[in-house]
């Protein structure tokens, strides 16, 4: 293959794959994995009981660390569009051992929640059709829920195209129902008389710090899952769409959540924020008053929300295992894709089987054990979200200080998101540390059940990691990486193309020589557009490790020359020159750049 420019490489990363998922399909996966209708119905009543009229603002506060962390997912996906997401990025930036544990925890979180989602889908599906007596049959519900997990895993294996279309339909239906409910509840509240506006509405600390943190943990649970869209980076038509889908998912969720939350708070305020029914799902209890004869729509929304999430929640874990297997962190068989359906069938089958088995086991322990399982999720989710933000800052550390944009978007943003999630992680551990406060009310191996389950996940992950370390030590010897100057998270040329014509400046020389040539050719720069600067970063005459070392040195040299030339160009009135790092030596870099940009003048 002939030498290809760095810009060409960027373009190839985002080239459309006609058989891949579209942006809106990836967004549907991100939305459905959060299970918005079920999550809202489940958390709004306890949140309102904790913080009252400040529930909407607390929901926004709990969204902030998630939004900041989504920056890390988006920019890391640009550099490394790996379906393993957190696993691949943490391994690259912090180290293989940390990456292994992060990937393990990501997959485990999905396994733990699948049982609850499947049970909700079965229960509210039966209620939708008026089969209340069957919904109360515990053994029947457990059996059907386990079967649903297996069926959804099978559908994900054999019907990726049909399943993604189903995901889109289910996402649209539940969001539309939520919007209808929110608007109807607001109209009802206005007709009944709105509560008096006070500063409590805008003060998240109105009920104290403990209540705020407890409510924020519920908010994190409500938003958890949007990052599933980024796991589709290798299956999207454009790999960059996966990162965009993650961000768009959070925007859709926060808008829908706020509409419903405000309307529910208006309603619950009339009863002092105490539950208005016995189901435990406030929207279900409100549905008769708000929607009248259409109240069944809320049952439908909760059922399809859990159903869609039962399938989409398998995406992150199966793709994490696929990526870990391909890189040698797990057995290679877990990385097999089906020859016909092109899905990671071994990983999906394994995770589906483990999830169904765990659900049946934990449900047989007691009726409340599943609640303890869900309580442990906050610990796992906060851990792998937080470490992803840290990985972003560590990997892009050269770019954090290179520009204001880098400082804010790959520095301050991910750091604040990680710190916020780490804080909630610590508080979350403290809040579930008393066995008597757990759903089961007793200790497991000397710990509160939620902590025991979380500890089991981490210990099991460490054991598997040690086994794999002995089997394949080469993976764990991979050095940590960092983004060099040519690997910017937002390089020129990724989102725009270079128009032909203009001026090409050869920067393969000392700063003084380049500036002297620019000064001599100043007349050609007047009104020129575009202006492209080129520097070759392919060393010649070196072998082995020397090539990488020299390439890094050349990139740093190119960065220094580009910076000085940009300053000179700005003084001459030139705006927005494009930096072009060429994977070629000095002479060939200019030839390749000339072919690419077709300039009218070469300086």
PABAMI-601748 format. One record per residue: z, y, x of N, C-alpha, C in turn; residue in one letter. Coordinates in pm, whole numbers, plus 50000, padded with zeros to 5 digits. Atoms other than C-alpha are relative to their C-alpha. Example, Ala and Ser with C-alpha at 12.3 -4.5 7.8 and 13.67 -1.06 7.14 Angstrom:
REM PABAMI-601748
500004988150089507804955051230500005012050090a;499944988149918507144989451367500735010949923s;
***
This chain:
REM PABAMI-601748
500004988050086500005000050000500005012450089x;500034987649924499185034750130501285007749980x;498784992150010501965059050194499955008849877x;499924992650126503135075749876501035010950015x;499084988849988504805109249847501274997749922x;498725000950072508395113149737499825004149855x;500254995950138507115131349429499324989049921x;500655011150067504835102249345501014989349964x;498985010050030507845079249368500815004049878x;499264995450115509705100849120499204998249872x;500845001550117506775100448881499954985449957x;500085014150035506575062548902501254995149933x;498755004050063510215059748802499985002849850x;499994996250140509465076448473498684996949929x;501265003750063506065061548402500254991549876x;499795007150126505775048548047499664985350014x;500265014350010506065011347994499744997249852x;500365000950142504225004247668500814990049921x;499245010050072506354974147584501505002750002x;498584996949989509684991647642500535007249877x;499354993050110512185008447410499735014950011x;500204985550002511625044347303501355007150008x;498784992249990514145072347335500854998549874x;499205000650123515155071046967500584986049979x;499435013350009515645033346989501234998650090x;498845000249911517975037547288501165008049941x;498964992150067519855064747097500674991749890x;499445008450107520285040346806501014990150055x;499055009349939521945015247039501285007250039x;498824992349962524275042147175500865003649880x;499264996450121525235053446824500674987749939x;499465011850067525685018446682501134993450077x;498945006449922527835006146969501355006749976x;498744993250033530445032346876500514995849862x;499645003850138530445018346518500585012049926x;499454987350050530795053846377500694999249864x;499385000450132531505045746011501344992750004x;498745007449988534135019546095501035007850082x;499064992749913535665040346377500635011749928x;499474988650074536005071346161500974995549891x;499155004750110537415052045866501344995150053x;498785006049945539965035246093500945010250064x;499134991449919541215064346307500405013049933x;499724986750054541165095046082501385001249937x;498684999150063544295086945880501125000850104x;498944998749900546535079946184499905012750084x;500144987449926545065109946369500565011649919x;499514989150086545765133046073501514999449984x;498555001450010549275119046043500685005150126x;499434995649873549855127246411499905015050020x;500224986049963548365162146436499595008949883x;500214991750118547715174146079498695007549999x;501204992050015545285202646030499265002350133x;500694998449872544495203646403499174987750037x;500785012149973542735169746375498585003150048x;501354997249951539215184846407499975005150144x;500004994649865540105204546721500454989450100x;499575010949911541895174246870498854990250022x;501165008749984538785153546805499045005950104x;500864993549901536785179147003500614998850140x;499335001149870539385178847283499854985950057x;500155013849953539205140747302498554997050037x;501425001849968535405143647313499655006050136x;500364992849878535425167047615499934990850122x;500135008849883536265140947884498864990049987x;501125009150020533695117547727498685007250031x;501214992249976531045145047735499815002650149x;500094997449857531845153648096499644987250075x;500335012749937531685116848189498554996349973x;501415003050029528295114248018499075006650101x;500794993949893527005138048288499884990350117x;500045009749891527945111948548499034988749968x;500925010650038526095084948354498555004750008x;501374995050003523015106848314499445002050141x;500524997049867522725118248677500004987850091x;500065012349922523605084648831498834991349954x;501145007650052521005068648604498685005450056x;501224994449943518395092548744499724994350139x;500185005149864518975079949095499904984850002x;499945014649999519705043649012499944994949856x;500115004650139518335032948671500194984949990x;499665014350000520074999148692500694996549869x;499415003750128520984980648372501504997150013x;498575002549980524394973148528500845012549998x;499344986850007525275010448513501255000850088x;498764997749926528935013748616500154990550118x;499905009649890528864982048825499165004450119x;500914996649892525834992549028500395013150067x;499704986849945526885028849068501295000250080x;498735000449929530495022149168499854992050129x;500225008049880529384994949412499255008250106x;500794991949908526875019149566500845011050065x;499304988149952529245048649600501374996950061x;498625002449957532765034349639500134987050077x;499965012649927532144998749754499804988149908x;500305011850081531154963649636501204994449923x;498825005750068534714952449552500375008449878x;499724991350115535374982749331498934998649894x;501085001850095531954978249173500144987149921x;499825012950068532694941749093501045001349889x;498934998850100535954949948914499575009149886x;500474990950105534344979048727499044992949906x;500935007550084531504956648604500704989449917x;499235010350070533954929148510500745005949881x;499234993450107536114953048305499065004749890x;500974995550099533044967648133499604988449908x;500405011650081531934932948019501174994949916x;498835005150071535474922747921500325008449878x;499714991350115535914953047694499144996249880x;500875004150109532914942147491500434986849938x;499555013150049534204906447464501225001649909x;498764998550076537594918147336499775006249863x;500174992850126536234940547061499074992849903x;501005006350086533504917746926500624993049880x;499365007150110535894897046715500405009349887x;499584990550101537314927246536498805005649923x;501204994750065533824940946466499404989749904x;500585010450085532554907846332500884997649877x;499085001950113535664903546114499855011349899x;500184988650090535214938445971498694999049924x;501305001450065531534932045901500064989649888x;499895010650101532374899745713500885004649884x;499054995950105535364914045523499395010449907x;500534989250085533644945745403498654996349941x;501195005250064530404927345340500354992549872x;499545007250120532294904545097500515009849894x;499484990050095534044934544941498865007749933x;501144992850057530704952044893499414992649880x;500565008150109529554923344672501064995349901x;498955003150097532854921644482500684986750021x;499405013149971533994889344649501375001950065x;498704996549943537554901844701500834987750035x;499195011949974539154867344679499574993150128x;500485005949876536924854144957500385008450120x;499624991249890537674884645170501454998450039x;498585002249972541364875845145500274986150057x;499855013549944540774840045265499885000950152x;499964997549855541814843045629499174989850078x;500735010449927540394809845748498505001749984x;501424998250025537044816645585499465011950079x;500444988049929536804851445734499894997450149x;500025002949856537664838946085498784991350034x;501135008749974535074811246064498675007249990x;501244992650017532334834145932499815010450109x;500104989949895533144861146190499584993750133x;500405007049877532904836246479498534996049993x;501405003750018529614823746338499095012250013x;500804987849991528344859646308499805004250146x;500124996549858529054866046677498934991450066x;500995009249942527044835246773498605003449951x;501314996850056524194844646538499455013050059x;500454987449944524054880246670499594998550147x;500415002849863523954867447027498644993350002x;501305006750010521094844646926498885009649965x;501004990150038519234873246759499655009150118x;500234991549883519664894447072499144992850103x;500775007849904518134866147275498554998449957x;501355003950043515124856647064499225011049930x;500704989850078514314888546878500305014050046x;499674986749949514674919047102499275010949924x;500774989850072511894937846921500545002049858x;499514998950137513134929946571501435005049997x;498604995649999516774935246668500125014850029x;499914985749972516084969746811499545008149879x;500414993150123514234979446493501134999749898x;498845000950089517234967046296501065010050040x;499014990449951519494988346516499675014149954x;500414986650043517475019546432500285002049852x;499794998950144517595012846058501505001249969x;498574999750027521345005846061500645013050046x;499464987249952522055037046268499705011249902x;500404989550093520115059346029500784998749869x;499325002050128521685043845718501455004450006x;498584996649998525285047445829500255014850027x;499844985649976524855082845963499685007949873x;500344993250126523155093545638501144998749899x;498885001950093525985078345432501195008750041x;498884991849952528565096045650499765014849967x;500334986050031526775129445604500165002649850x;499854998650145526595124045226501485000749962x;498565000250029530305115545217500645013250043x;499404987749949531215145645432499695012049913x;500404988650085529245170445220500674999149863x;499375001750132530565155744891501495003150007x;498574997349986534145157245019500265014950018x;499844985649983533695193445127499845007349867x;500214993950132532335202844783501234997849913x;498795003050077535335185444623501175008650046x;498914991949947537715203944853499885014549959x;500224986150041536135237544776500345001949853x;499734999150144536335230944402501494998549970x;498575002250021539995219944435500855011150060x;499264989349934540975250144643500314996450144x;499815002949859540885251045021501415003650045x;498674996649948544195250745213499955013250078x;499934987249928545335283045375499764997850148x;500305001249857543935287945724501155005750082x;498934995549909546615290345994499574997050143x;500315002549859546695289646374500104985250035x;499895014449975547565252546349498634993450011x;501345005749997543875245646289499415000150140x;500614998149868542995257746640500954996750114x;499005002949897546125246546826500234985050012x;499835014549988545915210446947501434996050034x;498625003149964549545212847067500975002649885x;499144995950112550865221946722501084989749968x;499025010550030552655188346682500624994150126x;499405004849876553685184247046499034992250086x;500885006549904552185168547358499844985049971x;500085014450026553035132347268499054996949885x;500895002150115551305135046930498565002950038x;501354996549957548305151847094499374988650079x;500565010749915547845124447355499734987549918x;500205011950085548305096647098498755001749914x;501184997450083545665112946875498734999850086x;501175000149911543315117847172499594985850036x;500335014049971543535080747254499214993949884x;500775004550116542365073746899498605006050002x;501314993549991539565098846951499104993450103x;500775007049897538475081247272499454986949945x;500465012450061538305048547079498825002749906x;501064996850095536135065546816498685002950070x;501224996549928533645077647080499524988950094x;500355010249902533695046747301498764992149958x;501165008450024530375028347328498675006950016x;501274992849992527755055947354499234996450128x;500665002549871527035046147717499164987349999x;500845012050009525445013547597498525003550013x;501404995849988522195033347581499555000050146x;500404999549859522225037447961499774986150057x;500235013649953522314999548002498564995549975x;501375003750033518734999147868498995006850093x;500874992349912517335018948162498804991950048x;501105008349953515214989548278499144994649886x;500745004950116514024982147924499375011249919x;500604988550070513065017247812498605002850055x;501324996149954509515030347832500105009350120x;499704991449886510895057048062501444997550039x;498645003149958513945048048269500935011949981x;499164988150017515165084148246500465001849856x;499614998850141515305080747866501374994149973x;498715006550023518365058347896501145010050020x;498964990049978520465086148046499995010849894x;500104989950106519155111347795500564994649868x;499535006050125519915087147511501524999849994x;498554999849999523545084947621500555013649960x;499564986450034523935122747601499695003249855x;500364997450138522055125247271500904992549902x;499105007850085524255097847125501305007449978x;498734992950014527385117947197499865012549913x;500224988050081525875149247039499934996449852x;500115004550140524955130546719501374996049947x;498685004750043528385114746705500975011449974x;499014989450016530395146346755499665008749879x;500374992350118528385165046489500374992949871x;499665007850119528775137246232501514998949983x;498545001650006532435131846319500695012549951x;499334987550040533335168446279499815002849852x;500254997850143531695171045937500954991449916x;499155009050078533565140645807501475003150021x;498594997449970536835149345982500525012149924x;499574987950071537035184445836500184997249851x;499905002950144536385171445484501204991049971x;498875009150021538965143445521501335007450017x;498774992449978541585167545658500315008949879x;499804992350122541065190345358500634991449891x;499535009050105541665160645132501414994950028x;498695005649968544625145245315501105010550004x;499004989449997546335178945347500735001549868x;499384998950131547045177444976501164990249983x;498945010150011549275146745027500914999650122x;499164999749882550995157445346499534990850110x;500645008349898548595136345556500514985650003x;499625013950009550025103545442498864992049938x;501095008150053547705074445355499915001149848x;500214998850144546185076545010499674986649936x;500285013350053545665039144968500564989450091x;499425011249926546485004845106499034993450096x;500985006949916543284995345287500185003150148x;499894995849860544165014145607498785007650048x;501214992649965540665029345610499875011549902x;499844988750089540995064345469498725003149921x;501244997050072537325068745379499774990349885x;500115009850108537405036745174500905004149884x;499054996050105540475049144986499575012849930x;500464987550059538865083244927498704998449922x;501385001150048535455069644825499895001349848x;500074999350146536225066044452500075014249949x;499854986150042537325102144418498815008550047x;501034991649941534635116544645498614996649947x;501355004250035531575096044549499864994049861x;500075005450135532485082144208499284986749995x;500705012850015530035054544105499284995750128x;500655003449873528495056044453501014996450109x;498955003049903531795046944620499694987650084x;500345012149926530325013444722499245003250130x;500734996349880528265032544981500904999950124x;499094999949886531335036045202500274985750047x;499855014149961531904998345193498754995350075x;501265003649934528244994245283499975005850142x;500034993449869528565019445569500914993150100x;499065006649910531645002645717499474986250039x;500505013549973530074968045685498825000350097x;501164999949912526734977145846500325006450135x;499564994149874528484998546107500574989150091x;499425010849921530504968546222498954989550035x;501065009749976527474945646188499105004450115x;500864994849894525274967846405500715000050134x;499254999449876528014972046662500284986150056x;499805013749952528584934346676498874995950094x;501125003449912525124931146825499875009650118x;500254990349892524784963347024501104999750106x;498915000649903528204958447189499764989250104x;500335010249901526734928147365499115005550111x;500934994449903524294950747550500685003350134x;499444996349870526614965847817500474988150083x;499475011449926528364933447912498924990850052x;501065009249957525254911747923499165006350111x;500794993449894523344937548129500825001650127x;499164999349880526314941948364499984986650074x;500055013249938526404904348426498634997150060x;501365001849948522614903948469499865007050135x;500114992449876522804931148735500874993950110x;499105006049901525794914848908499414987150055x;500605012549955523944881748922498815002550092x;501184997149918520754897049062500385004550140x;499584994849870522724913149345500954990550074x;499205010049932524744881949427501485000849975x;498574999050029528084892949285500474988849908x;499725011250089527934865049023498914989450020x;501025010449984526014832049009498635004349952x;501364995650028522254836649004499534996349860x;500445004350132521854817748675500295010449893x;499684989550097523514846548491498945011049999x;501054989949993520554867848597498674995449945x;501265005150054517934845948432499625007449872x;500514994450124515764861948166499094989749934x;500785009950074514054841947895498515002250026x;501414998249965510414835347992499155005449885x;500784995550115509184842647640500545013049942x;499414988550071511634867747493500455011250094x;499684989849898512374886647820501405005749986x;498614995550016516074889247735500904992350096x;499085007049910519044880447963500774989249924x;499495009650097519644849047760501264992850049x;498825007049950522204832247987501245008949986x;498864990850011524464862948001500385002349855x;499724998050142524124868947627500674987849938x;499425012250054524874832647543501434998250048x;498655001549944527894832047775500985009749936x;499104990150056529394864447649500234997749851x;499845002950142528744855347285500944988449979x;499115011650012530424821547332501445003350035x;498644996149961533414836447514500645008849893x;499474990850102533814863947253500414992449874x;499675007950119533704838946964501244991450025x;498855008349967536154815647139501295007950009x;498814991549988538564843747226500495004649863x;499634995350134538474856946871500714989149920x;499375011050074539264822946718501384997050057x;498715003049937542034817046972501045010649966x;499014989350019543704850946939500375001449853x;499704999450143543434850046558500924988849958x;499125011350032545174816246554501415002350051x;498654997149948548094830446755500835006749893x;499344993150111549034854346477498995009549937x;500904990850069547434877746225499985013750066x;499914986849937548514907546435499545000050145x;500365000749859547404895046778498705007550029x;501254992749979543924909946731500255014950014x;499664985849985545514944246690500495003050141x;499554998149863547204939847027498824999650097x;501225000549918543834930447175499295013549998x;500674987150012542334962747042500795011050072x;499184990049932545284982647181499774999950151x;500255001049856544454969847530498665006450039x;501334994749970540904983447501500055013950062x;499914986549948541975019247566500215000250151x;499735000849856543235009147911498714996550074x;501225004549933540004991148003498925010749996x;501064990050016537675017947867500285012250087x;499654988349919539535046848031499794997050148x;500175003749859539425027848362498545000850043x;501385000449948535685021548383499265013149974x;500594986650014534725055548240500445009050116x;499454991149897537015073048487499404997050136x;500515003449866535795053848792498515003250012x;501404995949997532185061348693499875014750038x;500014985949964532925098548711500305002150147x;499674999049857534515093949054498804995850084x;501175004749926531465074249171498925010750008x;501004989450003529195103049067500295010650106x;499634989649905531095128549275499894994950143x;500055005749866531395105449576498564998350046x;501395002749961527725095749573499215012850023x;500764987549989526395131149526500765010850076x;499124989949938528975148149747499245010350083x;500784990149925526295164649963499395010549909x;500644990850093524815180649654501015008449922x;498964992450070528135192649511500125014050059x;499854987049933528255220649768498655006650029x;501324994749968524485226249786499555010949905x;500424990150099524145247049469501065001349892x;499074998250112526075260949174499784989149896x;500335010450097524245236348949500614986650041x;499415012549951525305207049166501515000349992x;498544998750003528875219949189500554997549860x;499515001250137529215221448811499674986649937x;500485011650077527155191648689500294986650065x;499665012849937527815164748949501305001050080x;498734998149933531065178949082501135002349902x;498884996250087533435197348852500004992149870x;500075006950128532205181248528500524985850006x;499515013849990532615144548626501444998950048x;498605000549952535875152048812500965002749885x;499114996850112537465168448509500004988849897x;500065011350094536235140248286500834988350050x;499255011249943537695114148521501505002749999x;498584996649999541015132448555500584999049858x;499535000850138541315135848177500154985749952x;499935014050041540565099048121501094992550076x;498935006449923542905088548402501375003749943x;498744995750062545665109148242500274992249872x;499845007650123545055092347909500254985150028x;499745013849960545015058748089501484997950028x;498585001249967548495064648227500865001249875x;499224998150123549825077647897499804988049907x;500285011650085548115048947716500824987950042x;499185011249950549875023347938501455001949959x;498614997350039553195040247870500224997949851x;499835000750145552575041247496500024985749947x;500025014050047552015003547472500894991050085x;499195007849906554614992747728501204993249936x;498835005950066557384984347479499554988649909x;500435011450083556904949147335500375001549853x;499564998650139558854958447022499095009249919x;500904990950070556314985646940498604994149980x;501325006150013553354961846961499844993949861x;500255006050130551704946346658500704986549987x;499355013250004553114912146753501515001150003x;498564997849997556574926446820500774991650100x;499335008349900557314902847109499255000850131x;500604999249866556644900347482499174987750030x;500815010949947553914879147642500135000550152x;499745001049854554754867747998500775012250051x;499154989049960557354895448010499435013849978x;500634987150023554954923147908499685001749852x;500514997450134553954940047586498614993949990x;501295007050012550924920847450498785008050046x;501184992749952548384949147507499945000850153x;499984999649854549504952547870499734986350059x;500235013649951549534914847914498514996549997x;501445002950012545924912447792499215007750105x;500704992049900544754941248014500254994650140x;499685005649868546584926448313499264987050024x;500725012749989545014892548244498555002450039x;501404996949970541534908348252499855003750147x;500104995749861542154924948588500284988550097x;499665011249912543814894248744498884989750003x;501115009550006541044871348624498805005350077x;501104993949925538494895648764500224998950150x;499705001349857540234895449103499814985750048x;500155014149963540304857349107498524996450014x;501445002849995536584854849027499375007150120x;500554992749887535844881449288500314992950131x;499635007149876537734862149559499174987350016x;500835012049995535824830549467498595003650044x;501354995949964532504848649487499935005450143x;499944995149863533584864849814499814988550099x;500125011749914533874830149967498604993749988x;501315006150024530614818049809498885008650059x;501064991149955528494848649891500595012550064x;499354988449936530234871450141499035011350032x;500964989549963527004890250216500035011749902x;499984989150098527204909849890501145009750029x;498824991649981530674922749973499995007450134x;500134992949873529484935050314499085012149990x;500924988750016527084960450170500735013150028x;499354987149972527904995050309499905009449882x;500064989750104528665023950081498845009650028x;501144991049986525865048550018500375013949947x;499904986750059525535085449945498605005849989x;501314993850021522635105949816499705009950112x;500354990549897520825123650096499315012249939x;500574987450050519085157350071498764997749914x;501225002650076515915141349935500284993049868x;499645007550121517805123149659500875008549907x;499284990950087518905152549450500074994449858x;499915004550139520175144549098499085007849906x;500934992150082517895172048965498935006150090x;501024994849908514975174949210498865006849927x;501224994250053511975196649152498954989049990x;501065009750014509115176149022500364988649908x;499635010950090511105151748810499635003649857x;500274996150138510785171248487498795009349988x;501184991650005507805193048584498954994350095x;501065004549911504485186248751499505011850081x;500544989549915502865205649034498575002749959x;501374996450037499785224148918499155000950126x;500864998949881496805222449155499765014650038x;500264986549950496035252449371501235005850067x;498864993549940498375277749519500034998450151x;499815000149855499815276849870500854988150040x;499225010849941501025247150074500495004350137x;499414995849873503415254750360500464987750076x;499595011149913503735229450644501305003850069x;498694996849943507435229450736500424990250110x;499705009649894507195202351006500035006650137x;499854992949872508285225351287501365006750000x;498744992749997511195246651396499985011249897x;499904989450100512435273051157499235012450046x;500674987949950511145301351381498494998649992x;501455001950005507665286151405499485001049857x;500454999750140507405281151027500065014349946x;499874986250050508705316250951498925009050061x;501054992049936506205330651203498674997849929x;501255002950071503305312851028500005005949860x;499894994150134504575324250688499775015050006x;500194985549984504705360150816498535003450021x;501414997449975501115357750943499164997949874x;500765002750122499935343350609500585006749878x;499314993450112501965367250395499055004949893x;500954994850100498865381550229499634989449897x;500415010650092497995347750077501124996449903x;498875003050087501485345449921500125009849884x;499894989950105501055376749710499414994749869x;500445004750130500885365249350499634985349996x;500385014149996500405328949458500914991549913x;499215009450081501505301449223499194987249985x;498655001949948502615275249288500025000850153x;499805000949856504055275449640500784987250027x;499395013049971504865240849777500304999250149x;499625002149861506755233450100500064985050025x;500045014349972506205199350264500654997050134x;499365004549876508205180550526499954984850003x;500085014549988507615144950651501314994150049x;498695005949966510685122550668499854985650050x;500215013549948509095090550804499955000550152x;500014999649853510045086051173499004989950055x;500915009349933507595069251412500574996550136x;499535004349869508325049151724501414994550000x;498655005450008511655035151598499984986949922x;499915012950067512765000851475501434997549954x;498685004450046515654984851285500825011349941x;499084989950053518705006151209499645014150045x;500364986749951517245034551415499125007449900x;500904993750098514655040751141500815007449895x;499184993650103517315047850876500735012150055x;499264988949941519335069751112499085012050024x;500934989049975516285090051215499515006149870x;500464994750128515125093150855501055009649942x;498944991350048518515107550756500015013250077x;500014987849918518315131951047498825008949962x;501174992250040514805142550945500215006849866x;499734994150132515925148250585500905012350015x;499104988649976518735170750709499245011550064x;500814989549937516285189450932499105006849897x;500864994450104513895193650640500765009049905x;499174991750089516685206750421500285013550064x;499694987449931517595232750682498775009250004x;501214991949995513985244250721499655005449862x;500304995850137513385245250346500895011749957x;499054989650042516515266350293499655013550061x;500344987449933515515292550550498675005649949x;501314995450048511905293950430500125005449857x;499794995050137513045297850067500595014150002x;499394986749991515205327450168498945010550037x;501064990749959512225343650341499015002449885x;500954998650111509935336750043500565008749888x;499394991550103512405352149799499925014650038x;500124986249953512375383350014498605005549984x;501394995850018508595384149971499574999549854x;500305000050143508845380949593499514986949945x;500445013250046507975343749572501164993149930x;498945006550077509965325349306499664985249977x;500135014050038510525288149255499114991550089x;500785009049916508905271849562500504985649984x;499665014150019508825233849532500214993250135x;499745007849880510395211949800499354986249985x;500685012950007508285181249879500304992150127x;499735009049889509745154350105498974988749994x;501035010349997506905131150208500464988050083x;499725012249924507425094850314498834997650096x;501075000749901505095100450610500435008050122x;499684992049883505105114850960499505014249979x;500294985850018504505151851021498545002449963x;501424997550026500695150451033499574994349866x;500425006550124500215125750748500655006549878x;499334993750113502735144150529499195011649945x;500814988750045500495174850519498724995049933x;501215005650061497425153450447500294994949859x;499655005350132499175135550158500325011149902x;499644988850088500585168050020498765008049959x;501234993050032497145184050039499224992749891x;500685008150102495655155349841500715001249865x;499234999150123498465158349585499885013549932x;499914986650059498585196149536498675007449997x;501324993449993494965205749622500155015250011x;499744985649986496045239949753498755007850036x;501094991249959493725269349800500235005250142x;499634995349866495605279550117501054990750058x;498985007849929497535258850374500525008550114x;499364992049893500005277350598500734990450094x;
***
